[in-house]
Amino acid sequence: MQPSDWSPSHLGTRALALGLVVLLVGSMFASVAAAGSAIALRNADVSATTVTVGENVTVTANAVNVGDSGGGYTFEFKRNGTDYGTTWTTFASRRVTLAADEYRSVNATVQFDEPGTYGIRVNDKRAGVVRVQSARTQVDSVSDTQRRVDVRANGVSTSEPTDFEVPPSNLSVGLERWSTTTGQSAFQQYLTEYTNRSEVPETLPSRADSTLLGVVTFESDDDFDEATMRLAVDSGALSNSTVAREDVTVYQRNGDIWERLETTLVAAEANRTVYEATVTRGTTYAVGRIDPNVSVANTSYGTTASAGGQRLYVDARVRNDAPIAGSYTGELRVNGEVMNRTTITVPASGEARVSLSHTVSEAGTYTLELDRTAVGSVLIAESQVGDTQSPGSSDADGTGSPTATATGVGESGDDAGLADALPATVLGIDTLYVAGGLAIALGAFVAIWLLLRRGGDGGGGRPDSFDPW
């Protein structure tokens, strides 16, 4: 039978037993709770610390479950305002389940609508600080002979240039600044610098026609108006080349030809020289010197009558085999004396015509040279020069009249008459003499033909039985 009252010893024993039961149950619940909450956030980071407005930033967080059973975990991705340290807001939330001893990476992306400095964290762990700009420069890859630079902009002026400062490099030729106008508020461009011409994917001028210190290629899917590039050339590269410091020029490719750009020497320092040029095409740019390759392809010469006597002329076709336009200066020498000089522009990989002339009023033989190369000689008769000027005189300026056209080497006019329509000489022989000889030959031919028509019948004509077939 249960006693109605408890002795002090019995009460103590019962209290001790009850305490042990409570501790045992509590430890069981604690073990279950510990196993369910054994997931911990290890670390978090960001994919970039400097981006442009609107550019994606990937935030990655890593968690691990070190417990004996699976459990759930929530990743809260947060950012603050443009002033670092202000109110935090959640931009993404990820709930995952991790098995025992499982390691899990979770990521989320975020964009920023305006420039500023932003902090990013996952739960209570710091992921990083991101600086957001309207325009930024990033080096994508670099080696001993080339470097690829990515320039991006968002929210910039469509009419004013956007400036990009390019990080320094160890290349012998490298960009320092790129200031571009595209007509767009957002754009992306890639600039690749090369110091080994054999690595350039584009076609370059031949080594015979060029000495290149470096090449920059341009790539973009966006519009392009123009850009001002500032680049530095290493003094060692200059000293090892045949290009003088003041002769370094920037060229831009236009299809199969190259265009020379006005290049300014900005700074001449001990270890480098800085140049600046404005490009007008999104294309390939060459730094150094490209030389035209101009030569005289063929020549012709002759004379025509003029008011002052006889005009001696030399026509030439000039060819340029290099992909850069060049100039040609031609000198006409008559009997060894320079009588005319003119300069023309020969297009890249093209041709041009040049004509030089000199008028004489004295009969005689004249030897013609172009650039000290003999072209031919002509004989001027007394009847061709008349007495219009004193012997040995020429054009009023003493130099003749140069032209740079492929036609029009003769002279014509309303009062020139038939004599001026014909050349004064043919192969150096007076035209009158040639015409007289032709007339005599024609007369002899007609006489012989008439005799043959009479046949061999003593003048009696051909027999009635003659059959012409």
C-alpha positions in Angstrom: 0.0 0.0 0.0 1.3 3.5 -1.0 2.3 5.5 2.0 0.4 8.8 2.4 3.4 10.9 3.2 7.0 11.0 2.1 10.0 11.0 4.2 12.8 13.5 3.4 15.1 10.8 2.2 12.4 9.5 -0.2 11.8 13.0 -1.5 15.4 13.5 -2.3 15.7 10.2 -4.1 12.6 11.0 -6.2 13.8 14.5 -7.1 17.2 13.1 -8.2 15.6 10.5 -10.4 13.3 13.1 -12.0 16.3 15.3 -12.7 18.1 12.5 -14.5 15.1 11.8 -16.6 14.8 15.5 -17.6 18.5 15.7 -18.5 18.3 12.5 -20.6 15.3 13.8 -22.6 16.9 17.2 -23.0 20.1 15.7 -24.3 18.1 13.7 -26.8 16.4 16.8 -28.1 19.8 18.7 -28.1 21.3 16.0 -30.3 18.5 16.2 -32.8 18.7 20.0 -32.8 22.5 19.9 -33.3 22.2 17.5 -36.2 19.6 19.7 -37.9 21.6 22.9 -37.5 25.1 21.6 -38.5 25.0 23.7 -41.8 27.4 26.6 -41.9 28.2 29.3 -44.4 31.9 29.0 -45.3 32.6 32.0 -47.5 31.2 34.4 -50.2 32.7 36.5 -52.9 31.9 38.6 -56.1 32.9 38.0 -59.7 34.2 41.6 -60.2 35.0 44.6 -58.1 34.8 47.2 -60.8 31.9 47.2 -63.4 29.9 49.5 -65.5 26.3 50.6 -64.9 24.0 47.7 -65.9 26.7 45.1 -66.0 26.1 41.8 -64.2 28.0 40.9 -61.0 27.8 37.3 -59.9 27.8 36.7 -56.1 28.8 33.2 -55.0 28.3 31.7 -51.5 29.5 28.3 -50.2 28.0 26.3 -47.4 28.8 22.9 -45.8 26.8 20.5 -43.7 29.0 18.8 -41.1 26.1 17.1 -39.3 25.0 13.5 -39.4 21.8 14.1 -41.2 20.4 16.4 -44.0 18.9 19.8 -43.4 17.7 23.0 -45.1 19.5 26.3 -45.4 18.6 29.7 -46.7 21.1 32.0 -48.5 20.1 35.7 -48.3 22.0 37.9 -50.9 22.0 41.5 -49.8 23.4 44.8 -51.1 23.4 48.3 -49.8 22.8 51.7 -51.4 25.2 53.9 -53.4 26.8 55.1 -50.1 28.6 52.2 -48.7 27.3 51.1 -45.3 23.7 52.3 -45.7 20.6 50.2 -45.4 20.9 46.6 -46.7 18.3 45.1 -49.0 17.9 41.5 -50.1 18.1 41.1 -53.9 18.0 37.3 -54.0 17.1 34.4 -51.7 18.0 30.7 -52.2 16.7 27.8 -50.1 18.6 24.6 -50.5 18.7 21.2 -48.8 22.1 19.7 -47.9 22.8 16.1 -47.1 25.2 15.1 -44.4 28.8 16.1 -45.2 27.6 17.9 -48.4 29.3 21.0 -49.8 27.2 23.4 -51.9 27.8 26.5 -53.9 25.0 28.9 -54.6 25.1 32.1 -56.7 23.0 35.1 -57.7 23.5 38.0 -60.0 22.9 41.7 -59.4 23.1 44.9 -61.5 23.4 48.5 -60.5 21.6 51.3 -62.2 23.9 54.2 -61.3 27.5 54.8 -60.4 28.7 54.4 -56.9 30.3 52.0 -54.3 28.2 49.1 -53.2 28.7 46.5 -50.5 27.5 42.9 -51.0 27.0 40.2 -48.4 25.3 36.8 -48.0 23.5 36.4 -44.7 26.0 38.0 -42.3 29.2 37.2 -44.2 30.8 39.9 -46.4 31.1 39.0 -50.1 32.9 42.1 -51.3 32.7 45.8 -52.4 31.8 46.7 -56.0 32.7 50.0 -57.6 30.2 50.9 -60.4 31.3 53.3 -63.1 29.8 54.8 -66.3 32.9 53.7 -68.2 35.6 51.3 -67.3 38.7 49.5 -68.7 39.6 45.9 -68.1 42.6 43.8 -69.3 41.2 40.5 -70.5 44.5 38.8 -71.4 48.2 39.6 -71.7 51.4 38.0 -72.9 55.0 39.0 -73.9 53.9 40.2 -77.3 50.2 41.1 -77.1 47.4 42.4 -74.8 43.6 42.4 -75.1 41.8 45.3 -73.5 38.0 45.5 -72.9 36.4 48.9 -72.7 32.8 49.3 -71.8 30.4 52.2 -71.1 26.8 52.6 -70.1 24.9 55.9 -69.5 27.5 58.1 -71.2 27.1 61.1 -73.5 26.2 60.2 -77.1 27.9 63.4 -78.4 30.9 63.9 -76.1 34.0 61.6 -76.0 34.2 58.9 -73.3 37.7 58.6 -71.8 39.2 55.3 -70.9 42.5 55.2 -69.1 44.4 52.0 -70.1 46.6 50.4 -67.4 50.4 50.4 -68.2 52.0 47.4 -69.7 55.5 46.0 -70.5 54.9 45.9 -74.2 57.2 48.0 -76.4 54.1 49.7 -77.9 51.0 50.2 -75.7 47.9 52.3 -75.4 47.7 54.8 -72.5 44.3 56.4 -73.2 41.4 55.7 -75.6 38.9 58.6 -75.9 36.0 57.5 -78.2 32.7 58.9 -79.5 30.1 56.4 -80.8 26.8 58.2 -80.8 25.5 55.6 -78.3 25.1 55.8 -74.5 26.1 52.2 -74.1 28.8 50.3 -76.0 31.6 47.8 -75.7 34.9 47.7 -77.6 37.9 45.4 -77.7 41.4 46.7 -78.4 44.3 44.2 -78.9 47.9 45.4 -79.0 50.6 43.5 -80.9 54.3 43.9 -81.0 55.0 40.9 -83.2 53.6 41.5 -86.7 53.5 37.8 -87.5 50.8 37.3 -84.8 48.4 40.0 -86.3 45.4 38.3 -87.9 44.9 41.2 -90.4 46.9 41.7 -93.6 49.7 44.2 -93.1 51.9 46.1 -95.6 54.9 44.1 -96.8 58.1 44.3 -94.9 59.7 45.9 -98.0 57.2 48.8 -97.8 56.9 49.2 -94.1 58.7 49.3 -90.7 56.1 48.7 -88.0 56.7 49.1 -84.3 53.3 47.9 -83.2 49.7 47.2 -84.3 46.4 47.7 -82.6 43.2 45.9 -83.8 39.7 47.1 -83.0 36.6 45.0 -82.5 33.0 46.0 -81.7 29.4 45.2 -82.6 28.4 48.8 -81.8 28.6 52.0 -83.9 31.8 54.0 -84.1 32.4 57.7 -85.0 36.0 58.4 -84.0 38.5 58.1 -81.3 41.7 59.7 -80.1 44.4 57.3 -79.1 47.4 58.0 -77.0 50.1 55.4 -77.0 53.7 55.0 -75.8 56.6 53.6 -77.8 59.5 52.2 -75.9 62.9 53.9 -76.6 64.5 50.5 -77.1 62.1 49.6 -79.9 62.8 52.9 -81.6 66.6 52.6 -81.4 66.4 49.1 -82.9 64.4 50.3 -85.9 65.1 52.5 -88.8 62.3 54.9 -87.9 63.3 58.2 -86.3 61.5 59.4 -83.3 59.9 62.3 -85.1 58.9 60.2 -88.1 56.7 57.7 -86.2 53.2 57.8 -87.7 49.8 56.1 -87.0 48.0 54.6 -90.0 44.5 53.2 -90.2 43.4 50.5 -92.6 40.6 51.2 -95.1 39.9 48.0 -97.0 43.1 47.0 -98.8 44.9 50.3 -98.4 46.2 52.3 -95.5 45.6 56.0 -94.6 48.2 58.2 -93.0 46.9 60.0 -89.9 48.2 63.2 -88.4 50.3 62.1 -85.5 51.5 64.4 -82.7 54.5 63.8 -80.6 53.1 64.5 -77.1 56.1 63.7 -74.8 59.6 62.6 -75.3 60.8 60.9 -72.2 64.0 59.0 -71.3 62.5 55.5 -71.7 59.6 56.1 -74.0 57.9 58.5 -76.4 54.2 59.3 -76.3 52.2 60.0 -79.5 48.6 60.9 -80.2 46.4 60.5 -83.2 42.7 60.7 -84.1 41.3 57.7 -85.9 38.1 57.9 -87.9 37.4 54.2 -88.5 36.9 51.2 -86.3 39.6 49.1 -87.9 43.3 48.1 -87.6 45.9 50.7 -86.7 49.6 50.4 -87.5 52.4 52.4 -85.7 55.7 53.1 -87.5 56.3 54.0 -91.1 54.7 52.8 -94.4 56.5 54.0 -97.5 55.0 54.3 -101.0 56.6 52.3 -103.8 56.4 54.6 -106.9 58.0 53.9 -110.3 57.6 55.0 -113.9 55.8 52.2 -115.8 56.1 53.5 -119.3 56.6 56.7 -121.3 55.8 58.2 -124.7 56.9 61.5 -126.3 56.3 63.7 -129.3 55.8 67.2 -130.6 52.8 69.4 -131.4 52.6 72.9 -132.9 52.1 75.8 -130.6 51.9 79.6 -130.9 55.5 79.9 -129.9 56.9 77.1 -132.1 56.9 73.4 -131.3 55.9 71.9 -128.0 58.0 68.9 -126.9 56.2 66.6 -124.5 56.8 63.5 -122.5 53.9 61.5 -121.1 54.4 58.9 -118.4 52.3 56.3 -116.5 53.4 56.1 -112.9 52.6 53.1 -110.7 52.5 52.7 -106.9 52.8 49.2 -105.7 52.5 50.0 -102.0 49.1 50.2 -100.1 49.8 53.8 -99.1 49.4 56.9 -101.3 52.6 58.7 -102.3 53.9 61.6 -104.4 56.0 61.6 -107.5 58.1 64.5 -108.8 59.0 64.3 -112.5 61.7 66.4 -114.2 61.8 66.9 -118.0 65.3 67.5 -119.3 65.8 68.8 -122.8 69.4 68.4 -124.1 70.5 67.8 -120.5 68.9 70.9 -119.0 65.9 70.8 -116.6 63.1 72.6 -118.4 60.0 71.4 -116.5 59.2 69.9 -113.1 55.9 68.8 -111.6 54.6 66.7 -108.6 51.6 64.5 -108.6 49.9 62.2 -106.1 49.8 58.5 -106.9 47.0 56.6 -105.1 47.7 53.5 -103.0 48.1 50.4 -105.1 47.2 52.5 -108.2 48.4 54.5 -111.1 48.5 58.1 -112.3 49.4 59.9 -115.5 51.8 62.8 -115.8 52.7 65.0 -118.8 55.6 67.5 -119.0 56.2 69.8 -121.9 58.6 72.5 -123.1 58.2 74.8 -126.2 61.1 75.5 -128.5 61.3 78.0 -131.5 64.6 76.9 -133.0 65.2 74.0 -135.5 67.4 71.2 -134.4 67.6 67.8 -132.7 66.3 67.7 -129.1 67.1 64.9 -126.7 64.3 64.2 -124.0 64.9 62.7 -120.6 62.5 62.0 -117.7 64.3 61.9 -114.3 67.7 61.5 -116.0 66.4 58.5 -118.0 66.5 58.9 -121.8 63.1 58.9 -123.4 63.9 59.7 -127.1 64.9 62.6 -129.4 63.0 64.6 -132.0 64.1 66.6 -135.1 62.5 70.0 -135.5 62.8 71.5 -139.1 63.0 75.1 -139.9 59.5 75.0 -141.5 58.0 73.9 -138.2 59.2 76.8 -136.1 59.1 79.8 -138.5 60.1 83.2 -137.2 57.6 83.6 -134.4 60.2 84.1 -131.7 63.9 84.8 -131.5 66.1 81.7 -131.9 66.4 79.4 -128.8 63.4 81.1 -127.0 60.8 79.0 -125.1 57.7 79.7 -123.0 57.5 83.0 -121.3 58.3 81.4 -117.9 61.0 79.1 -119.4 59.6 76.0 -117.9 56.7 74.9 -120.0 53.3 73.9 -118.8 53.0 70.7 -116.7 49.9 68.7 -116.5 48.9 65.6 -114.6 46.3 64.1 -116.8 46.1 61.0 -119.0 44.8 62.8 -122.0 44.9 66.2 -123.7 48.6 66.3 -124.5 48.0 68.0 -127.8 46.6 71.6 -128.3 43.5 72.5 -130.2 41.3 75.5 -130.7 38.7 77.1 -133.0 41.4 78.9 -135.1 44.0 76.1 -135.1 43.3 75.1 -138.7 44.1 71.8 -140.4 47.8 72.2 -139.9 47.4 72.3 -136.1 45.2 69.2 -136.2 48.1 67.1 -137.6 51.3 66.3 -135.7 54.3 68.3 -136.8 56.6 65.3 -137.1 56.2 61.5 -137.6 59.0 59.6 -136.0 61.1 62.8 -136.1 60.5 63.4 -139.8 58.7 66.5 -141.1 55.0 65.7 -141.8 55.2 67.4 -145.1 58.0 65.2 -146.3 56.1 62.1 -145.2 52.9 63.2 -147.0 54.9 64.0 -150.2 56.6 60.6 -150.2 53.2 58.9 -149.7 51.8 60.9 -152.7 54.7 59.8 -155.0 54.3 56.2 -154.0 50.6 56.3 -154.6 51.1 57.8 -158.1 53.6 55.1 -159.0 51.2 52.4 -157.8 48.4 53.7 -160.0 50.6 53.9 -163.1 51.8 50.3 -162.7 48.2 49.2 -162.2 47.1 50.8 -165.4 49.9 49.2 -167.4 49.0 45.8 -166.0 45.4 46.4 -167.0 46.4 46.8 -170.6 48.0 43.3 -170.5 50.7 41.9 -173.0 48.7 42.1 -176.3 50.5 45.1 -177.7 47.7 47.5 -176.7 44.9 45.6 -178.5 43.1 44.9 -175.2 42.2 41.5 -173.9 40.8 38.7 -176.3 37.1 38.2 -176.5 37.5 34.8 -175.0 39.0 36.1 -171.7 37.3 34.6 -168.7 38.1 36.5 -165.5 37.2 33.3 -163.4 
